[in-house]
Amino acid sequence: MGKILDNVKFLCIAGVGLFGDGWLNITIGLVIPMIGYLYFTDDGGAVPTVSGSVIKGGLSIGMILGQLSFGLFGDALGRHKVYGKELIITIFGTLLLIVPPTYLGHAGIVAWLTTFRIITGVGIGGDYPMSSSLSAEHNPMGSRAKLILTVFSFLGLGSVSAGVTYIILLAAFREAIKSNIHHLQWVWRLLFGIGLVPLIATLYARLTMKESKPYEKYVSTDTGLIGEDKRGLKEQFADFRIYFSQWKHAKTDIAFYGINLNQSIILGAIGYGTGATPYETLWNTAIGNIIVAAAGYLPGFYIGIFLPDVVGRVSQQAICSALVTLLYAIWAGVTNHTSTAGLMILFTLSQLVLNSGPNCTTFLLPVEVFPTRVRGCAHGIAAASGKAGAVLTAFAFGTVAEKIGINGVLGLFSGIMALCTLVTLLIPEPRGKTLDEIERGALYGEVASPSDTSVSSGELGRVAVHAKGDDGVKDQV
């Protein structure tokens, strides 16, 4: 019973950062229309396309910085020294995000929201390499993949929870909003503010979390982290350079680039988010968001938890990517000839397959195919490369859609997912491999002896990779 409670506690502590990502990041699409009604009343009550893109892309820019920096420091200094700091940044950035003065003009509100979304993004981005690495290095009762993806599913849970909260807030302020549109300010401020509660509640637990057993075994003990000659950024850069100087290792990371380019479709584009009044428009958008999230987005995460141990990680990503390619191609072909209900079905189904496949595996694979000493860095780079695609999408989607239409954009996304299907074949299959085997290069046909340092720190000569054994680290697959 105690072990079960420990695992539940770990899931909550590790998952809360991704819960915050789902809450604070994905819901910005619901907040932008409210900002339009509040701050752009003299411009038709809508945020201009470019300004909206800047606000949306701000968080992704911050996430890239956070993913790269926290991944680096987490590997160099240890998980326990870094974990929790990203949550402080997220809380700080969000608190400032929700208190802009009501008198700000167009440029002022865009600058305010963008600046503090970048700061918030640094914290949210930093959570990706840290929580994923700790999840891979935690001792689960079941499989490694199930634990990592259960933590990742908090992203979907956060998004759905925010959507439900948004509906409740709209209903609570219904009469006030209808009488005075400026009461919308309480809806969007409370929506973001409530999302901070679980983050604040788990902050202390993160700051006091102990070092992971695999990091102690494979990195800290043999690099002097606990001795006088402590490990730092110099040693980490050397480890990273030596490991990725071999093409068979570097090609794995290339396979993750750009996969997240296909996740920025808005409900209004398929005719659902419309209404006769501002309130009706917001309400219909909120309902449409919940339908897609509850029927496709969130279930996809939970289906994805069980697939890796059944079909394998690589097969899961390849098959689901191919299916999404087909769904986007169909969607592109029928966009102008299908009812809103039909498009909603395609949207929901594509979200279901996307989240049960590549959205899950691109979080799982980086922490499984890379060894402990570069796991945080590698996951940070993989996540940041995908987020770079999200930045491009955030800034370009509106403009491109105006030029070539929604069907053209969907056709482009279909092509990107086809490319994803092909590059997935470059990734080695980690199913059935323990962390110890991954440390010794088993994914690439290597089996290092206890004294062989060619798979670890090379010229440093200080990272002796252990042979199989317990040493406080439970083998997990």
C-alpha positions as CSV (number, residue, x, y, z in Angstrom):
1,M,0.0,0.0,0.0
2,G,2.9,2.3,0.9
3,K,4.4,1.7,-2.5
4,I,1.2,2.6,-4.3
5,L,0.9,5.9,-2.3
6,D,4.5,6.7,-3.2
7,N,3.9,6.2,-6.9
8,V,0.7,8.3,-6.7
9,K,2.6,11.0,-4.9
10,F,5.4,10.9,-7.6
11,L,2.8,11.1,-10.4
12,C,1.2,14.2,-8.9
13,I,4.6,15.9,-8.2
14,A,6.0,15.1,-11.7
15,G,2.8,15.6,-13.6
16,V,1.8,19.0,-12.2
17,G,4.2,20.9,-14.5
18,L,2.7,19.3,-17.6
19,F,-0.8,19.9,-16.1
20,G,0.2,23.6,-16.0
21,D,1.4,23.4,-19.6
22,G,-2.0,22.0,-20.7
23,W,-3.8,24.7,-18.6
24,L,-1.7,27.8,-19.3
25,N,-0.6,27.1,-22.9
26,I,-3.3,25.4,-24.8
27,T,-6.1,27.6,-23.3
28,I,-4.5,30.8,-24.8
29,G,-6.7,30.2,-27.8
30,L,-9.7,30.7,-25.6
31,V,-8.3,33.9,-24.0
32,I,-7.3,35.7,-27.1
33,P,-10.9,36.4,-28.2
34,M,-11.6,37.9,-24.7
35,I,-8.6,40.1,-25.0
36,G,-10.0,41.3,-28.3
37,Y,-13.3,42.3,-26.7
38,L,-11.6,44.1,-23.8
39,Y,-8.6,45.9,-25.4
40,F,-9.5,46.1,-29.1
41,T,-13.0,47.5,-29.0
42,D,-12.1,50.2,-31.5
43,D,-10.7,47.5,-33.9
44,G,-13.8,45.4,-34.3
45,G,-13.4,43.6,-31.0
46,A,-10.8,41.2,-32.4
47,V,-7.0,40.9,-31.8
48,P,-5.3,41.4,-35.2
49,T,-3.8,38.2,-36.7
50,V,-0.2,39.3,-36.2
51,S,-0.7,40.5,-32.6
52,G,-2.5,37.3,-31.7
53,S,0.3,35.2,-33.3
54,V,2.9,37.1,-31.2
55,I,1.0,36.4,-28.0
56,K,0.5,32.8,-28.8
57,G,4.1,32.2,-29.9
58,G,5.6,33.9,-26.9
59,L,5.2,31.0,-24.6
60,S,6.7,28.6,-27.1
61,I,9.7,30.8,-27.4
62,G,10.2,30.7,-23.7
63,M,9.7,26.9,-23.7
64,I,12.6,26.4,-26.1
65,L,14.8,28.4,-23.8
66,G,13.6,26.4,-20.8
67,Q,13.9,23.0,-22.4
68,L,17.5,23.6,-23.5
69,S,18.7,25.3,-20.3
70,F,17.1,23.0,-17.7
71,G,18.0,19.9,-19.7
72,L,21.6,21.0,-19.6
73,F,21.7,22.0,-16.0
74,G,19.7,18.9,-14.9
75,D,22.4,16.7,-16.5
76,A,25.3,18.7,-15.3
77,L,24.3,19.5,-11.7
78,G,21.9,16.7,-10.9
79,R,18.1,16.5,-11.0
80,H,17.5,17.4,-7.3
81,K,19.5,20.6,-7.5
82,V,17.4,21.9,-10.4
83,Y,14.0,20.4,-10.0
84,G,11.4,22.9,-8.7
85,K,13.2,26.0,-9.9
86,E,11.2,25.7,-13.2
87,L,7.9,25.7,-11.2
88,I,9.0,29.0,-9.5
89,I,9.5,30.6,-12.8
90,T,6.1,29.4,-14.1
91,I,4.3,30.7,-11.1
92,F,6.1,34.1,-11.2
93,G,5.5,34.6,-14.9
94,T,1.8,33.7,-14.7
95,L,1.2,35.9,-11.6
96,L,2.5,38.9,-13.6
97,L,0.7,37.8,-16.8
98,I,-2.8,38.1,-15.2
99,V,-2.4,41.6,-13.7
100,P,-2.1,44.0,-16.7
101,P,-3.6,47.4,-16.2
102,T,-7.0,47.9,-17.9
103,Y,-5.8,51.2,-19.5
104,L,-3.2,49.6,-21.7
105,G,-3.5,50.2,-25.4
106,H,-3.1,47.8,-28.3
107,A,0.7,47.7,-28.3
108,G,0.8,47.7,-24.5
109,I,-1.4,44.7,-23.9
110,V,0.4,42.7,-26.6
111,A,3.8,43.5,-25.2
112,W,2.7,42.7,-21.6
113,L,1.1,39.4,-22.4
114,T,4.0,38.3,-24.7
115,T,6.7,39.2,-22.3
116,F,5.3,37.3,-19.3
117,R,4.2,34.4,-21.5
118,I,7.9,34.1,-22.5
119,I,8.9,34.0,-18.8
120,T,6.1,31.5,-18.1
121,G,7.3,29.4,-21.0
122,V,10.8,29.2,-19.6
123,G,9.4,27.5,-16.6
124,I,7.0,25.2,-18.4
125,G,9.7,24.3,-20.9
126,G,12.1,23.5,-18.1
127,D,9.7,20.9,-16.8
128,Y,9.8,18.7,-19.9
129,P,13.4,17.4,-19.6
130,M,13.3,17.3,-15.8
131,S,10.0,15.5,-15.3
132,S,10.6,13.1,-18.2
133,S,14.1,12.2,-17.0
134,L,12.9,11.7,-13.4
135,S,10.0,9.5,-14.6
136,A,12.4,7.3,-16.6
137,E,14.7,7.0,-13.6
138,H,12.0,6.4,-11.1
139,N,11.3,2.8,-9.9
140,P,7.8,2.0,-11.0
141,M,5.6,-0.9,-10.1
142,G,4.8,-1.5,-13.8
143,S,6.6,-0.6,-17.0
144,R,8.8,2.4,-17.5
145,A,6.7,3.5,-20.5
146,K,3.5,3.5,-18.6
147,L,4.9,5.6,-15.8
148,I,6.4,8.2,-18.2
149,L,3.3,8.5,-20.3
150,T,1.0,8.6,-17.3
151,V,3.0,11.6,-16.2
152,F,2.7,13.0,-19.7
153,S,-1.1,12.5,-19.7
154,F,-1.4,15.3,-17.1
155,L,-0.9,17.6,-20.1
156,G,-4.3,16.5,-21.5
157,L,-5.9,16.6,-18.0
158,G,-4.7,20.2,-17.5
159,S,-6.2,21.2,-20.9
160,V,-9.6,19.6,-20.2
161,S,-9.7,20.9,-16.6
162,A,-9.1,24.4,-18.0
163,G,-11.8,24.0,-20.5
164,V,-14.3,22.9,-17.9
165,T,-13.3,25.8,-15.6
166,Y,-13.7,28.2,-18.5
167,I,-17.3,27.1,-19.1
168,I,-18.0,27.4,-15.3
169,L,-16.6,30.9,-15.3
170,L,-18.5,32.0,-18.4
171,A,-21.8,30.6,-16.8
172,A,-21.1,32.3,-13.5
173,F,-20.4,35.7,-15.1
174,R,-23.1,35.3,-17.8
175,E,-25.4,38.2,-16.8
176,A,-22.5,40.5,-15.8
177,I,-20.9,40.0,-19.2
178,K,-24.1,40.6,-21.1
179,S,-24.7,43.8,-19.3
180,N,-21.0,45.0,-19.5
181,I,-18.5,43.2,-21.7
182,H,-15.6,44.4,-19.6
183,H,-16.5,41.9,-16.9
184,L,-14.8,39.4,-19.2
185,Q,-11.5,40.5,-17.5
186,W,-12.4,38.5,-14.5
187,V,-13.0,35.4,-16.5
188,W,-9.6,35.3,-18.2
189,R,-7.7,36.4,-15.1
190,L,-9.4,33.8,-12.9
191,L,-8.9,31.2,-15.6
192,F,-5.2,31.5,-15.5
193,G,-5.0,32.2,-11.8
194,I,-6.9,29.0,-10.8
195,G,-4.4,27.0,-12.9
196,L,-1.7,28.1,-10.5
197,V,-3.2,26.4,-7.5
198,P,-1.9,22.8,-8.1
199,L,1.5,24.3,-9.1
200,I,1.8,26.2,-5.8
201,A,0.6,23.1,-3.8
202,T,3.4,20.9,-5.1
203,L,6.2,23.4,-5.2
204,Y,7.8,22.3,-1.8
205,A,7.7,18.6,-2.7
206,R,9.6,19.3,-5.9
207,L,12.2,21.5,-4.2
208,T,12.9,18.7,-1.6
209,M,12.8,15.7,-4.0
210,K,15.9,13.4,-3.7
211,E,18.3,12.6,-6.4
212,S,17.3,9.8,-8.8
213,K,19.0,6.4,-8.2
214,P,20.2,6.1,-11.8
215,Y,21.8,9.5,-11.7
216,E,23.6,8.6,-8.5
217,K,24.7,5.3,-10.0
218,Y,25.7,6.3,-13.5
219,V,26.8,9.9,-13.2
220,S,27.2,11.5,-9.8
221,T,29.3,9.0,-7.9
222,D,31.8,8.4,-10.6
223,T,32.1,12.0,-11.7
224,G,32.8,13.4,-8.2
225,L,29.5,15.1,-7.7
226,I,29.6,14.0,-4.1
227,G,33.3,14.6,-3.7
228,E,35.7,17.6,-3.9
229,D,35.9,17.7,-7.7
230,K,32.3,18.3,-8.4
231,R,30.7,17.8,-11.8
232,G,29.7,21.0,-13.7
233,L,28.9,22.4,-17.1
234,K,32.5,21.7,-18.5
235,E,32.1,18.0,-17.8
236,Q,28.6,18.0,-19.2
237,F,29.6,19.6,-22.4
238,A,32.4,17.1,-22.8
239,D,30.0,14.2,-22.2
240,F,27.5,15.6,-24.7
241,R,30.1,16.3,-27.4
242,I,31.6,12.8,-27.1
243,Y,28.3,11.0,-27.1
244,F,26.8,12.9,-30.1
245,S,30.0,12.9,-32.1
246,Q,29.0,9.4,-33.2
247,W,26.4,9.6,-36.1
248,K,24.6,6.5,-34.8
249,H,23.7,8.6,-31.7
250,A,23.1,12.0,-33.4
251,K,20.7,10.6,-36.0
252,T,18.2,9.6,-33.3
253,D,17.8,13.2,-32.2
254,I,17.3,14.4,-35.8
255,A,14.2,12.2,-36.1
256,F,12.3,14.3,-33.6
257,Y,12.6,17.6,-35.5
258,G,9.4,19.4,-36.6
259,I,6.9,16.7,-35.5
260,N,4.8,19.2,-33.5
261,L,4.1,21.5,-36.6
262,N,0.6,20.0,-36.9
263,Q,-1.1,21.0,-33.7
264,S,-2.5,24.5,-34.2
265,I,-6.0,24.2,-35.7
266,I,-8.6,26.5,-34.2
267,L,-12.3,25.7,-33.9
268,G,-13.4,28.8,-35.7
269,A,-11.7,27.5,-38.9
270,I,-14.3,24.8,-39.2
271,G,-17.3,27.0,-38.4
272,Y,-17.9,26.0,-34.7
273,G,-16.7,29.0,-32.8
274,T,-19.3,31.6,-34.0
275,G,-22.3,33.3,-32.4
276,A,-24.7,36.3,-32.7
277,T,-23.2,38.0,-29.7
278,P,-19.7,38.1,-28.1
279,Y,-21.0,35.9,-25.3
280,E,-22.5,33.3,-27.6
281,T,-19.3,33.2,-29.7
282,L,-17.2,32.6,-26.5
283,W,-19.7,30.0,-25.2
284,N,-19.8,28.0,-28.5
285,T,-16.0,28.0,-28.7
286,A,-15.8,26.7,-25.2
287,I,-18.3,23.9,-25.8
288,G,-16.5,23.0,-29.1
289,N,-13.2,22.9,-27.2
290,I,-14.6,20.5,-24.6
291,I,-16.1,18.2,-27.2
292,V,-12.8,17.8,-29.0
293,A,-10.8,17.5,-25.8
294,A,-13.1,15.0,-24.0
295,A,-13.8,12.9,-27.1
296,G,-10.4,12.9,-28.8
297,Y,-7.6,14.8,-27.1
298,L,-7.6,13.4,-23.6
299,P,-8.6,9.8,-24.5
300,G,-5.7,9.7,-26.9
301,F,-3.3,10.2,-24.0
302,Y,-4.7,7.3,-22.1
303,I,-4.8,5.0,-25.1
304,G,-1.2,6.0,-25.8
305,I,-0.1,4.8,-22.3
306,F,-0.8,1.1,-23.1
307,L,0.4,1.0,-26.7
308,P,4.2,1.1,-26.2
309,D,4.4,-2.3,-24.4
310,V,2.1,-3.9,-26.9
311,V,3.2,-2.8,-30.3
312,G,6.5,-1.1,-29.5
313,R,7.4,2.6,-29.3
314,V,8.6,2.9,-32.9
315,S,5.7,1.0,-34.4
316,Q,3.3,3.1,-32.3
317,Q,4.8,6.4,-33.7
318,A,5.0,5.1,-37.3
319,I,1.5,3.6,-37.5
320,C,-0.2,6.5,-35.8
321,S,1.7,9.1,-37.8
322,A,0.7,7.3,-41.0
323,L,-3.0,7.4,-39.9
324,V,-2.8,11.1,-39.0
325,T,-1.3,11.7,-42.5
326,L,-4.3,10.0,-44.0
327,L,-6.8,11.8,-41.8
328,Y,-5.3,15.2,-42.6
329,A,-5.3,14.4,-46.3
330,I,-9.0,13.5,-46.1
331,W,-9.8,16.6,-44.0
332,A,-8.0,18.8,-46.6
333,G,-10.0,17.3,-49.4
334,V,-13.5,17.7,-47.8
335,T,-13.0,21.0,-45.9
336,N,-15.1,23.0,-48.4
337,H,-17.7,20.2,-49.0
338,T,-18.5,18.9,-45.5
339,S,-20.8,20.2,-42.7
340,T,-19.4,21.5,-39.5
341,A,-20.4,18.3,-37.7
342,G,-18.5,16.2,-40.2
343,L,-15.4,18.4,-39.8
344,M,-15.7,18.2,-36.0
345,I,-15.7,14.4,-36.3
346,L,-12.5,14.5,-38.4
347,F,-10.9,17.0,-36.0
348,T,-11.7,14.8,-33.0
349,L,-10.6,11.6,-34.6
350,S,-7.3,13.2,-35.8
351,Q,-6.7,14.5,-32.2
352,L,-7.4,11.0,-30.8
353,V,-4.8,9.3,-33.2
354,L,-2.3,12.1,-32.9
355,N,-2.2,12.0,-29.1
356,S,-2.2,8.3,-28.8
357,G,0.7,8.1,-31.2
358,P,3.4,10.6,-32.0
359,N,2.4,13.1,-29.3
360,C,3.1,10.4,-26.6
361,T,6.1,8.8,-28.2
362,T,8.0,12.0,-28.9
363,F,7.9,12.5,-25.1
364,L,8.8,8.9,-24.3
365,L,11.5,8.0,-26.8
366,P,14.1,10.7,-26.0
367,V,14.4,9.6,-22.3
368,E,14.6,6.0,-23.3
369,V,17.1,6.0,-26.2
370,F,19.7,8.3,-24.5
371,P,21.8,7.4,-21.4
372,T,21.5,9.2,-18.0
373,R,24.4,11.6,-18.5
374,V,22.9,13.2,-21.6
375,R,19.2,12.3,-21.0
376,G,18.0,15.8,-19.9
377,C,20.0,17.6,-22.7
378,A,18.8,15.2,-25.4
379,H,15.2,15.4,-24.3
380,G,15.5,19.2,-24.1
381,I,16.8,19.4,-27.6
382,A,14.2,17.0,-28.9
383,A,11.4,18.9,-27.2
384,A,12.8,22.3,-28.2
385,S,13.1,21.3,-31.9
386,G,9.4,20.3,-31.8
387,K,8.5,23.5,-30.1
388,A,10.4,25.4,-32.8
389,G,7.8,24.0,-35.1
390,A,5.1,25.2,-32.8
391,V,6.6,28.7,-32.9
392,L,6.6,28.6,-36.7
393,T,3.0,27.4,-36.7
394,A,1.9,30.1,-34.2
395,F,3.4,32.9,-36.2
396,A,2.6,31.6,-39.7
397,F,-0.7,29.7,-39.4
398,G,-3.0,32.7,-39.7
399,T,-1.1,34.3,-42.6
400,V,-0.7,31.0,-44.5
401,A,-4.3,30.1,-44.0
402,E,-5.3,33.4,-45.5
403,K,-3.1,32.7,-48.6
404,I,-3.9,29.0,-49.3
405,G,-6.9,28.3,-47.1
406,I,-7.5,25.8,-44.3
407,N,-7.5,22.9,-46.8
408,G,-4.0,24.0,-48.0
409,V,-2.7,24.1,-44.5
410,L,-4.1,20.7,-43.7
411,G,-2.4,19.3,-46.9
412,L,0.9,20.8,-45.7
413,F,0.4,19.2,-42.2
414,S,-0.4,15.9,-43.9
415,G,2.9,16.0,-45.8
416,I,4.8,16.8,-42.6
417,M,3.2,13.8,-40.8
418,A,4.2,11.6,-43.8
419,L,7.8,12.8,-43.3
420,C,7.4,12.0,-39.6
421,T,6.4,8.4,-40.5
422,L,9.6,8.0,-42.6
423,V,12.1,9.5,-40.1
424,T,10.6,7.4,-37.3
425,L,12.4,4.4,-38.9
426,L,15.7,6.0,-37.8
427,I,14.9,5.5,-34.1
428,P,16.1,2.4,-32.3
429,E,13.4,0.4,-30.5
430,P,13.9,0.5,-26.7
431,R,11.1,-1.8,-25.7
432,G,12.4,-4.6,-23.5
433,K,15.7,-2.8,-22.7
434,T,16.5,-1.9,-19.1
435,L,18.1,1.4,-18.2
436,D,21.3,-0.5,-17.5
437,E,21.3,-1.9,-21.0
438,I,20.6,1.5,-22.4
439,E,23.6,2.9,-20.5
440,R,25.8,0.2,-22.1
441,G,24.7,1.1,-25.6
442,A,22.6,-2.0,-26.2
443,L,20.3,0.0,-28.5
444,Y,23.2,0.4,-30.9
445,G,24.6,-3.1,-30.7
446,E,27.2,-2.2,-28.1
447,V,27.8,-4.1,-24.8
448,A,30.3,-2.2,-22.7
449,S,32.2,-3.9,-20.0
450,P,32.3,-2.3,-16.5
451,S,35.7,-0.8,-17.3
452,D,34.8,0.4,-20.8
453,T,34.4,4.1,-20.9
454,S,33.9,4.5,-24.7
455,V,30.1,4.8,-24.3
456,S,30.4,7.3,-21.5
457,S,32.8,10.1,-20.9
458,G,35.7,9.2,-23.2
459,E,38.7,11.3,-22.4
460,L,37.3,12.4,-19.1
461,G,37.9,8.8,-17.9
462,R,35.7,9.4,-14.9
463,V,32.3,8.0,-15.8
464,A,32.7,4.3,-15.4
465,V,29.5,2.7,-16.7
466,H,28.4,-0.1,-14.3
467,A,27.6,-3.6,-15.4
468,K,24.2,-5.0,-14.6
469,G,23.4,-5.0,-10.9
470,D,21.1,-3.5,-8.5
471,D,23.1,-0.8,-6.6
472,G,19.8,0.7,-5.6
473,V,18.6,0.9,-9.2
474,K,15.8,-1.4,-10.2
475,D,16.0,-2.6,-13.8
476,Q,12.9,-1.5,-15.7
477,V,11.7,-1.8,-19.2
